[in-house]
Amino acid sequence: MTKMSYLNFLKRTKLPPETRWIIKTKSNGKVREVKHLFDPGDYTGGSNPRIVHDQETVIAILEANRDD
């Protein structure tokens, strides 16, 4: 799924509020990958915690990274 089609999916789909994602970026700051998390707790603890995002934040990040 491309970045833009994933953005459209997120905009038109109401997901449960506890749904979370992580966003991987390239060295230049552009979005490389968006991963939907089934158990966000696995990603927030441990020695290498990751920032997890809610639906509105993911939409905002993807819109800011548009290649228009």
N, C-alpha and C positions, 0 to 999 in steps of 0.2 A: 504494500500500500504506500503510495507516495505521501509526502509531507502534506500537500494540499488536500488530498482526499481524506487523510486522517483528520485534518483540521475541520473539514466539512462534516465528517462523521461525528466529531466531538460537539460541534455546534448544534446539530439536529437531534442528538440522542441524549435523553435524560438518564444518567447513570446514578446509582446510589451515592449519596454524599461521602461515604467512606472510601470510595474508589480512588486509588492513587496511581501515579506514574513516576518514573524517573526519566530524565532527559540526558542523553549523552551528546556531547558537543565535539566538534573538530577543534584543532588548535587555534583556528581563527575565530572561534566563538559561534560559528554556525551550527544549527542543530544537525546532528548526524543520525540519531535514533531516538525513538520514543518507545518506552517499554511499559506496558500495563502490568501492574503488580497484583498478584492474587493474595499475597500476605505481606503487606508493607512493613510489618514489624521485623521481618528478616533483613530488611535493608537499612533500617535506622539505627541498629545497635552494632556492637562488635567493634573491631579495630579500624574498619574503613566504612564509617556510616555515610550513606548517600542522602541527598536532599530529595524528599518525595514531594510531589506537587498534586494539588487538587485539579479538578476539571477546568475551572476558570483560569487558573494560572497557566496550565498547559496551552489553552487556547490563546492567551495573551502572548506567551513565548513564541508559539508558532506563527502568529500574526506578525510579530516583530521581525521574524526571520523569513518573511515572504520574499520570493525572488521575482517580484513584479518588474 
